[in-house]
Amino acid sequence: MKNKQYDDDVREFVALQNGVFLVVSTDSLFNKNLRSTLLRHLTIKDECVHNVATIEGLHKDIKLFRSKSHKLLIFIERELNGRNTADLIRYLKSDYTNGLYVIVLTTEVERDKLVLLHELGADNIITKPISPDTLIEKIAFTVKPRGQIGEIMDKGRQSLDMGNPLEAAKAAKQVLEIKPNSPSGLLLMGDALRAIGKRDDALRAYTQAEKGAKLFLDPLKKIAALHHDEGNTTEELRFLERLDKLSPLNVDRKVDIGTGYIKLGDADKAKAAFDQAVRIATKEALDAVSRVTQAIAARCMDIAPELSEQYLRQALSTRKNMLDRSDIETFNRLGLMLRRQGKWQEAIIEYRKALKISPEDGGLFYNISMAFTEGRQYIEAYQYLDRALTLNPDLWRTSEAICFNIATVYRRYGKKDQAVDYLKRALELNPDYAKAKALLEEINEGA
């Protein structure tokens, strides 16, 4: 029943709100799954789903559809063509305050990066890969307020956007009657009171909202802004630093903190804040360089593996002491390029570097096992494979090829029964997998 409601919510977005989906992503698998979910499962018309190739094209489409009173739901990658889209997301949510929703697409990243995305205005975040049911649920929660309170809040925000703070205050009062101390209701009330000019009352509403939701950044930002308007730098700084602890990757805020300390005459604290801002900005710049070199390496992967290896090494070298779990994929690609050139020992060296960053990564242990297999070091191959399957027992489900590789290691190590088991699993995943059939027959004939 719940899934059907989510389906209906998404259909209503298109049918009743004139909704259109704009997809800014080069991820062919996500694009395929999204279109299949929307067009086949929900029977939404193809004309309501538009793939956008460039940022310029996105701006053009936004203007076109908004001129025709369409509501827009934009899917956009956190990183697009080697560039972080944070500034674009901030612009979209600040420049188009009504009728435009943004869902950010990302792989698994650190919590601080997700917090920053929400702070910049992302209405929702999708961590790929995602199942069709979860995708529909994410869209539904983005485009339709849940229940009575959500609808009242939506109307209240619309009143504020239209310059009618008295109506917004009435909506906030309704929300607080239904749910006393609702952080969202108090925030709306604070915005309405501030627009009316009742700054002290607005401050009390924001403060109450903050007490009711410790990870809700908006009340703290509103309070800091009020103190800034009043020239109370000490109090403004207090709230800016609380925000910085919750969302430490916001470069602009660190600059604001440094500026505040300059006003207070504390040059040392100002410099510390400015230096932090520069470090984050430098890391973002190095990340961008790393993404470009990885893109080049991907283009060279099949044609010129030696050149691909060179650029993958450059990508890792660029980040130097800033390596983290997000770099594991680069290490894996570099290992693959080395193995393709027969440099299995060098590949193992790189995989072991990655293990220092992510010591419980079953995939890395599997890759080391494959490298040892290619070097005909079957005892070591078995040992690393055993560790891989201990860390990730479902590793075999990834593909029939991985099943086959696991079976090969077991066979080389003399564990025939386990090899047969994984060959059968490979055939469960793909009944026509010829290599698995051939090896299974070979093992059975040998018996």
C-alpha positions as a Python dict, from the first residue, in 0.01 Angstrom:
ca = {
    (1, 'M'): (0, 0, 0),
    (2, 'K'): (282, 236, 92),
    (3, 'N'): (465, 169, -236),
    (4, 'K'): (147, 239, -432),
    (5, 'Q'): (112, 572, -251),
    (6, 'Y'): (466, 667, -350),
    (7, 'D'): (388, 568, -711),
    (8, 'D'): (79, 790, -706),
    (9, 'D'): (272, 1081, -555),
    (10, 'V'): (524, 1076, -840),
    (11, 'R'): (250, 1047, -1103),
    (12, 'E'): (66, 1340, -944),
    (13, 'F'): (380, 1551, -963),
    (14, 'V'): (372, 1509, -1340),
    (15, 'A'): (-5, 1517, -1395),
    (16, 'L'): (-120, 1780, -1143),
    (17, 'Q'): (191, 1997, -1101),
    (18, 'N'): (303, 1988, -1464),
    (19, 'G'): (625, 1826, -1341),
    (20, 'V'): (929, 1755, -1556),
    (21, 'F'): (1246, 1559, -1472),
    (22, 'L'): (1584, 1696, -1584),
    (23, 'V'): (1874, 1451, -1554),
    (24, 'V'): (2230, 1588, -1549),
    (25, 'S'): (2435, 1270, -1536),
    (26, 'T'): (2677, 1076, -1753),
    (27, 'D'): (2610, 757, -1556),
    (28, 'S'): (2451, 540, -1825),
    (29, 'L'): (2338, 275, -1576),
    (30, 'F'): (2157, 527, -1354),
    (31, 'N'): (2001, 697, -1657),
    (32, 'K'): (1878, 363, -1786),
    (33, 'N'): (1733, 261, -1449),
    (34, 'L'): (1566, 599, -1397),
    (35, 'R'): (1399, 598, -1737),
    (36, 'S'): (1288, 238, -1691),
    (37, 'T'): (1140, 320, -1350),
    (38, 'L'): (959, 634, -1465),
    (39, 'L'): (853, 531, -1816),
    (40, 'R'): (778, 162, -1774),
    (41, 'H'): (685, 114, -1411),
    (42, 'L'): (504, 446, -1358),
    (43, 'T'): (397, 488, -1724),
    (44, 'I'): (512, 851, -1729),
    (45, 'K'): (545, 996, -2078),
    (46, 'D'): (889, 1011, -2234),
    (47, 'E'): (850, 1386, -2297),
    (48, 'C'): (854, 1445, -1920),
    (49, 'V'): (1207, 1305, -1877),
    (50, 'H'): (1494, 1502, -2031),
    (51, 'N'): (1863, 1418, -2023),
    (52, 'V'): (2087, 1725, -2022),
    (53, 'A'): (2442, 1699, -2152),
    (54, 'T'): (2589, 2029, -2029),
    (55, 'I'): (2542, 2289, -1757),
    (56, 'E'): (2461, 2545, -2026),
    (57, 'G'): (2191, 2312, -2154),
    (58, 'L'): (2054, 2279, -1802),
    (59, 'H'): (2015, 2655, -1761),
    (60, 'K'): (1847, 2675, -2102),
    (61, 'D'): (1601, 2397, -2018),
    (62, 'I'): (1521, 2548, -1677),
    (63, 'K'): (1428, 2880, -1835),
    (64, 'L'): (1224, 2709, -2107),
    (65, 'F'): (1020, 2487, -1875),
    (66, 'R'): (970, 2752, -1607),
    (67, 'S'): (837, 2991, -1873),
    (68, 'K'): (569, 2728, -1936),
    (69, 'S'): (488, 2695, -1562),
    (70, 'H'): (645, 2352, -1521),
    (71, 'K'): (771, 2235, -1183),
    (72, 'L'): (1114, 2080, -1214),
    (73, 'L'): (1292, 1795, -1041),
    (74, 'I'): (1662, 1800, -1128),
    (75, 'F'): (1885, 1496, -1079),
    (76, 'I'): (2246, 1614, -1078),
    (77, 'E'): (2574, 1440, -1006),
    (78, 'R'): (2780, 1562, -711),
    (79, 'E'): (3073, 1550, -950),
    (80, 'L'): (3017, 1607, -1321),
    (81, 'N'): (3288, 1574, -1587),
    (82, 'G'): (3559, 1613, -1325),
    (83, 'R'): (3397, 1915, -1157),
    (84, 'N'): (3226, 1946, -821),
    (85, 'T'): (2871, 2081, -870),
    (86, 'A'): (2835, 2235, -522),
    (87, 'D'): (2834, 2593, -652),
    (88, 'L'): (2576, 2505, -916),
    (89, 'I'): (2348, 2343, -658),
    (90, 'R'): (2380, 2650, -436),
    (91, 'Y'): (2292, 2876, -729),
    (92, 'L'): (1992, 2670, -837),
    (93, 'K'): (1839, 2664, -488),
    (94, 'S'): (1902, 3032, -417),
    (95, 'D'): (1797, 3166, -757),
    (96, 'Y'): (1488, 2947, -801),
    (97, 'T'): (1317, 2947, -464),
    (98, 'N'): (990, 2785, -571),
    (99, 'G'): (893, 2497, -796),
    (100, 'L'): (1243, 2356, -841),
    (101, 'Y'): (1371, 2049, -655),
    (102, 'V'): (1725, 1913, -662),
    (103, 'I'): (1827, 1552, -594),
    (104, 'V'): (2204, 1502, -584),
    (105, 'L'): (2349, 1176, -716),
    (106, 'T'): (2662, 1043, -551),
    (107, 'T'): (2856, 732, -463),
    (108, 'E'): (2928, 659, -97),
    (109, 'V'): (3103, 960, 55),
    (110, 'E'): (3190, 1092, 400),
    (111, 'R'): (2910, 1228, 619),
    (112, 'D'): (3058, 1582, 612),
    (113, 'K'): (3015, 1597, 234),
    (114, 'L'): (2652, 1488, 262),
    (115, 'V'): (2586, 1750, 531),
    (116, 'L'): (2732, 2018, 304),
    (117, 'L'): (2508, 1910, 15),
    (118, 'H'): (2199, 1945, 236),
    (119, 'E'): (2321, 2283, 357),
    (120, 'L'): (2369, 2405, 1),
    (121, 'G'): (2002, 2329, -62),
    (122, 'A'): (1981, 1974, -195),
    (123, 'D'): (1626, 1851, -136),
    (124, 'N'): (1739, 1491, -131),
    (125, 'I'): (2046, 1276, -195),
    (126, 'I'): (2066, 944, -377),
    (127, 'T'): (2359, 716, -309),
    (128, 'K'): (2412, 494, -612),
    (129, 'P'): (2336, 222, -695),
    (130, 'I'): (1969, 245, -598),
    (131, 'S'): (1675, 6, -638),
    (132, 'P'): (1364, 114, -835),
    (133, 'D'): (1143, 109, -523),
    (134, 'T'): (1384, 325, -324),
    (135, 'L'): (1422, 560, -620),
    (136, 'I'): (1045, 613, -637),
    (137, 'E'): (1032, 669, -261),
    (138, 'K'): (1310, 930, -280),
    (139, 'I'): (1128, 1116, -558),
    (140, 'A'): (795, 1101, -374),
    (141, 'F'): (940, 1242, -52),
    (142, 'T'): (1106, 1520, -254),
    (143, 'V'): (808, 1644, -452),
    (144, 'K'): (524, 1598, -205),
    (145, 'P'): (507, 1716, 157),
    (146, 'R'): (410, 1430, 385),
    (147, 'G'): (72, 1471, 552),
    (148, 'Q'): (-111, 1776, 684),
    (149, 'I'): (189, 1951, 838),
    (150, 'G'): (387, 1921, 516),
    (151, 'E'): (108, 2079, 314),
    (152, 'I'): (67, 2368, 558),
    (153, 'M'): (445, 2428, 560),
    (154, 'D'): (446, 2431, 182),
    (155, 'K'): (175, 2696, 174),
    (156, 'G'): (355, 2898, 441),
    (157, 'R'): (680, 2905, 246),
    (158, 'Q'): (491, 3004, -67),
    (159, 'S'): (336, 3295, 126),
    (160, 'L'): (684, 3409, 233),
    (161, 'D'): (814, 3385, -123),
    (162, 'M'): (522, 3599, -239),
    (163, 'G'): (598, 3867, 22),
    (164, 'N'): (309, 3786, 257),
    (165, 'P'): (470, 3718, 598),
    (166, 'L'): (139, 3752, 787),
    (167, 'E'): (-6, 3454, 600),
    (168, 'A'): (319, 3266, 660),
    (169, 'A'): (289, 3336, 1033),
    (170, 'K'): (-68, 3201, 1029),
    (171, 'A'): (56, 2883, 861),
    (172, 'A'): (334, 2848, 1117),
    (173, 'K'): (82, 2890, 1398),
    (174, 'Q'): (-130, 2612, 1248),
    (175, 'V'): (171, 2381, 1236),
    (176, 'L'): (259, 2457, 1598),
    (177, 'E'): (-98, 2391, 1707),
    (178, 'I'): (-81, 2047, 1545),
    (179, 'K'): (274, 1976, 1661),
    (180, 'P'): (399, 2203, 1942),
    (181, 'N'): (771, 2288, 1923),
    (182, 'S'): (796, 2163, 1563),
    (183, 'P'): (1144, 2282, 1447),
    (184, 'S'): (1015, 2344, 1094),
    (185, 'G'): (711, 2532, 1224),
    (186, 'L'): (926, 2744, 1455),
    (187, 'L'): (1168, 2819, 1171),
    (188, 'L'): (882, 2933, 949),
    (189, 'M'): (746, 3147, 1234),
    (190, 'G'): (1089, 3301, 1284),
    (191, 'D'): (1117, 3386, 913),
    (192, 'A'): (771, 3545, 917),
    (193, 'L'): (846, 3750, 1232),
    (194, 'R'): (1179, 3863, 1090),
    (195, 'A'): (1009, 3978, 770),
    (196, 'I'): (756, 4173, 974),
    (197, 'G'): (1037, 4338, 1167),
    (198, 'K'): (994, 4161, 1502),
    (199, 'R'): (1356, 4059, 1531),
    (200, 'D'): (1356, 3969, 1903),
    (201, 'D'): (1055, 3742, 1856),
    (202, 'A'): (1219, 3589, 1549),
    (203, 'L'): (1534, 3518, 1752),
    (204, 'R'): (1329, 3342, 2020),
    (205, 'A'): (1158, 3126, 1755),
    (206, 'Y'): (1489, 3033, 1593),
    (207, 'T'): (1646, 2951, 1929),
    (208, 'Q'): (1354, 2728, 2022),
    (209, 'A'): (1377, 2554, 1683),
    (210, 'E'): (1749, 2489, 1734),
    (211, 'K'): (1690, 2336, 2077),
    (212, 'G'): (1438, 2094, 1928),
    (213, 'A'): (1663, 1967, 1647),
    (214, 'K'): (2035, 1959, 1722),
    (215, 'L'): (2139, 1870, 1366),
    (216, 'F'): (1904, 2122, 1202),
    (217, 'L'): (2142, 2384, 1061),
    (218, 'D'): (1891, 2642, 941),
    (219, 'P'): (1797, 2785, 1284),
    (220, 'L'): (2165, 2841, 1367),
    (221, 'K'): (2220, 3013, 1032),
    (222, 'K'): (1919, 3239, 1090),
    (223, 'I'): (2041, 3330, 1439),
    (224, 'A'): (2391, 3409, 1309),
    (225, 'A'): (2238, 3626, 1036),
    (226, 'L'): (2031, 3820, 1290),
    (227, 'H'): (2339, 3889, 1505),
    (228, 'H'): (2529, 3993, 1191),
    (229, 'D'): (2257, 4244, 1100),
    (230, 'E'): (2272, 4387, 1451),
    (231, 'G'): (2653, 4414, 1443),
    (232, 'N'): (2693, 4169, 1732),
    (233, 'T'): (3007, 3999, 1600),
    (234, 'T'): (3081, 3802, 1918),
    (235, 'E'): (2742, 3628, 1913),
    (236, 'E'): (2752, 3586, 1536),
    (237, 'L'): (3087, 3407, 1569),
    (238, 'R'): (2954, 3181, 1842),
    (239, 'F'): (2684, 3048, 1613),
    (240, 'L'): (2906, 3038, 1304),
    (241, 'E'): (3150, 2815, 1493),
    (242, 'R'): (2868, 2587, 1606),
    (243, 'L'): (2765, 2558, 1241),
    (244, 'D'): (3125, 2489, 1145),
    (245, 'K'): (3138, 2189, 1379),
    (246, 'L'): (2824, 2045, 1219),
    (247, 'S'): (2926, 2120, 860),
    (248, 'P'): (3306, 2165, 851),
    (249, 'L'): (3353, 2171, 471),
    (250, 'N'): (3179, 2505, 408),
    (251, 'V'): (3463, 2728, 284),
    (252, 'D'): (3255, 3048, 280),
    (253, 'R'): (3164, 3004, 646),
    (254, 'K'): (3529, 2967, 746),
    (255, 'V'): (3600, 3293, 564),
    (256, 'D'): (3311, 3453, 754),
    (257, 'I'): (3458, 3324, 1081),
    (258, 'G'): (3798, 3464, 994),
    (259, 'T'): (3640, 3797, 903),
    (260, 'G'): (3462, 3805, 1238),
    (261, 'Y'): (3786, 3754, 1426),
    (262, 'I'): (3949, 4031, 1222),
    (263, 'K'): (3669, 4262, 1339),
    (264, 'L'): (3737, 4158, 1698),
    (265, 'G'): (4110, 4219, 1655),
    (266, 'D'): (4215, 3856, 1697),
    (267, 'A'): (4451, 3808, 1403),
    (268, 'D'): (4573, 3462, 1513),
    (269, 'K'): (4225, 3308, 1518),
    (270, 'A'): (4140, 3487, 1195),
    (271, 'K'): (4445, 3338, 1024),
    (272, 'A'): (4362, 2990, 1156),
    (273, 'A'): (4013, 3013, 1002),
    (274, 'F'): (4143, 3153, 674),
    (275, 'D'): (4412, 2880, 655),
    (276, 'Q'): (4144, 2613, 703),
    (277, 'A'): (3943, 2767, 420),
    (278, 'V'): (4248, 2762, 194),
    (279, 'R'): (4324, 2397, 283),
    (280, 'I'): (3971, 2288, 194),
    (281, 'A'): (3975, 2491, -129),
    (282, 'T'): (4317, 2344, -217),
    (283, 'K'): (4189, 1992, -155),
    (284, 'E'): (3888, 2060, -378),
    (285, 'A'): (4121, 2188, -653),
    (286, 'L'): (4347, 1884, -621),
    (287, 'D'): (4043, 1659, -627),
    (288, 'A'): (3938, 1824, -954),
    (289, 'V'): (4282, 1760, -1106),
    (290, 'S'): (4266, 1401, -984),
    (291, 'R'): (3924, 1353, -1147),
    (292, 'V'): (4053, 1486, -1481),
    (293, 'T'): (4354, 1256, -1479),
    (294, 'Q'): (4128, 961, -1393),
    (295, 'A'): (3900, 1051, -1684),
    (296, 'I'): (4202, 1054, -1916),
    (297, 'A'): (4316, 720, -1776),
    (298, 'A'): (3973, 571, -1842),
    (299, 'R'): (3989, 682, -2207),
    (300, 'C'): (4330, 516, -2245),
    (301, 'M'): (4243, 199, -2054),
    (302, 'D'): (4178, -36, -2347),
    (303, 'I'): (4392, 136, -2610),
    (304, 'A'): (4704, 235, -2418),
    (305, 'P'): (4730, 68, -2076),
    (306, 'E'): (5078, 210, -2012),
    (307, 'L'): (4947, 564, -2062),
    (308, 'S'): (4645, 484, -1845),
    (309, 'E'): (4883, 363, -1572),
    (310, 'Q'): (5078, 689, -1595),
    (311, 'Y'): (4770, 906, -1544),
    (312, 'L'): (4631, 690, -1265),
    (313, 'R'): (4961, 727, -1080),
    (314, 'Q'): (4941, 1101, -1140),
    (315, 'A'): (4587, 1108, -1000),
    (316, 'L'): (4706, 946, -677),
    (317, 'S'): (5021, 1155, -661),
    (318, 'T'): (4816, 1475, -695),
    (319, 'R'): (4628, 1397, -375),
    (320, 'K'): (4945, 1294, -186),
    (321, 'N'): (4869, 1307, 187),
    (322, 'M'): (4496, 1363, 128),
    (323, 'L'): (4420, 1007, 18),
    (324, 'D'): (4102, 856, 163),
    (325, 'R'): (3844, 584, 92),
    (326, 'S'): (3725, 770, -217),
    (327, 'D'): (4060, 684, -379),
    (328, 'I'): (4016, 306, -349),
    (329, 'E'): (3865, 285, -696),
    (330, 'T'): (4170, 462, -842),
    (331, 'F'): (4401, 210, -674),
    (332, 'N'): (4186, -71, -813),
    (333, 'R'): (4207, 70, -1165),
    (334, 'L'): (4581, 117, -1137),
    (335, 'G'): (4617, -242, -1018),
    (336, 'L'): (4414, -362, -1316),
    (337, 'M'): (4629, -163, -1561),
    (338, 'L'): (4945, -310, -1411),
    (339, 'R'): (4806, -664, -1428),
    (340, 'R'): (4709, -615, -1793),
    (341, 'Q'): (5076, -541, -1858),
    (342, 'G'): (5185, -849, -1665),
    (343, 'K'): (5311, -640, -1372),
    (344, 'W'): (5126, -841, -1109),
    (345, 'Q'): (5382, -777, -836),
    (346, 'E'): (5357, -400, -884),
    (347, 'A'): (4979, -432, -874),
    (348, 'I'): (5001, -601, -534),
    (349, 'I'): (5215, -314, -404),
    (350, 'E'): (4943, -65, -505),
    (351, 'Y'): (4661, -278, -360),
    (352, 'R'): (4850, -297, -30),
    (353, 'K'): (4879, 81, -25),
    (354, 'A'): (4501, 95, -61),
    (355, 'L'): (4459, -152, 227),
    (356, 'K'): (4629, 102, 457),
    (357, 'I'): (4336, 334, 381),
    (358, 'S'): (4063, 69, 386),
    (359, 'P'): (4193, -240, 575),
    (360, 'E'): (3857, -421, 578),
    (361, 'D'): (3785, -391, 204),
    (362, 'G'): (3703, -740, 75),
    (363, 'G'): (3736, -623, -285),
    (364, 'L'): (4101, -529, -233),
    (365, 'F'): (4183, -870, -86),
    (366, 'Y'): (4009, -1031, -386),
    (367, 'N'): (4214, -820, -629),
    (368, 'I'): (4537, -918, -452),
    (369, 'S'): (4429, -1282, -479),
    (370, 'M'): (4378, -1238, -854),
    (371, 'A'): (4721, -1078, -891),
    (372, 'F'): (4888, -1368, -707),
    (373, 'T'): (4692, -1609, -930),
    (374, 'E'): (4831, -1437, -1239),
    (375, 'G'): (5177, -1478, -1087),
    (376, 'R'): (5105, -1850, -1024),
    (377, 'Q'): (5146, -1797, -649),
    (378, 'Y'): (4847, -2012, -556),
    (379, 'I'): (4905, -2044, -181),
    (380, 'E'): (4907, -1664, -139),
    (381, 'A'): (4613, -1637, -381),
    (382, 'Y'): (4407, -1874, -165),
    (383, 'Q'): (4501, -1693, 159),
    (384, 'Y'): (4392, -1354, 28),
    (385, 'L'): (4077, -1496, -129),
    (386, 'D'): (3982, -1659, 201),
    (387, 'R'): (4018, -1319, 372),
    (388, 'A'): (3814, -1152, 98),
    (389, 'L'): (3524, -1394, 140),
    (390, 'T'): (3540, -1362, 520),
    (391, 'L'): (3501, -985, 489),
    (392, 'N'): (3243, -1005, 209),
    (393, 'P'): (3068, -1345, 187),
    (394, 'D'): (2840, -1213, -90),
    (395, 'L'): (3130, -1112, -314),
    (396, 'W'): (3045, -1395, -554),
    (397, 'R'): (2707, -1237, -629),
    (398, 'T'): (2878, -946, -807),
    (399, 'S'): (2913, -1138, -1135),
    (400, 'E'): (2952, -1482, -1284),
    (401, 'A'): (3311, -1390, -1380),
    (402, 'I'): (3402, -1336, -1015),
    (403, 'C'): (3241, -1671, -930),
    (404, 'F'): (3457, -1834, -1197),
    (405, 'N'): (3772, -1664, -1068),
    (406, 'I'): (3698, -1779, -712),
    (407, 'A'): (3646, -2134, -841),
    (408, 'T'): (3976, -2117, -1027),
    (409, 'V'): (4168, -2025, -713),
    (410, 'Y'): (4002, -2305, -516),
    (411, 'R'): (4083, -2554, -789),
    (412, 'R'): (4448, -2447, -807),
    (413, 'Y'): (4472, -2483, -430),
    (414, 'G'): (4326, -2833, -446),
    (415, 'K'): (3982, -2761, -300),
    (416, 'K'): (3773, -2928, -569),
    (417, 'D'): (3439, -2926, -385),
    (418, 'Q'): (3452, -2551, -322),
    (419, 'A'): (3553, -2493, -685),
    (420, 'V'): (3250, -2693, -806),
    (421, 'D'): (3023, -2501, -568),
    (422, 'Y'): (3129, -2163, -707),
    (423, 'L'): (3107, -2283, -1067),
    (424, 'K'): (2747, -2384, -999),
    (425, 'R'): (2684, -2039, -850),
    (426, 'A'): (2830, -1885, -1165),
    (427, 'L'): (2582, -2083, -1373),
    (428, 'E'): (2298, -1972, -1144),
    (429, 'L'): (2387, -1613, -1231),
    (430, 'N'): (2433, -1693, -1600),
    (431, 'P'): (2322, -2038, -1722),
    (432, 'D'): (2498, -1977, -2058),
    (433, 'Y'): (2839, -1896, -1908),
    (434, 'A'): (3060, -2118, -2127),
    (435, 'K'): (3383, -2089, -1924),
    (436, 'A'): (3209, -2216, -1609),
    (437, 'K'): (3049, -2505, -1798),
    (438, 'A'): (3383, -2607, -1949),
    (439, 'L'): (3572, -2597, -1618),
    (440, 'L'): (3294, -2784, -1437),
    (441, 'E'): (3306, -3060, -1700),
    (442, 'E'): (3686, -3072, -1676),
    (443, 'I'): (3675, -3112, -1296),
    (444, 'N'): (3402, -3380, -1314),
    (445, 'E'): (3592, -3574, -1579),
    (446, 'G'): (3905, -3555, -1365),
    (447, 'A'): (3714, -3701, -1072),
}
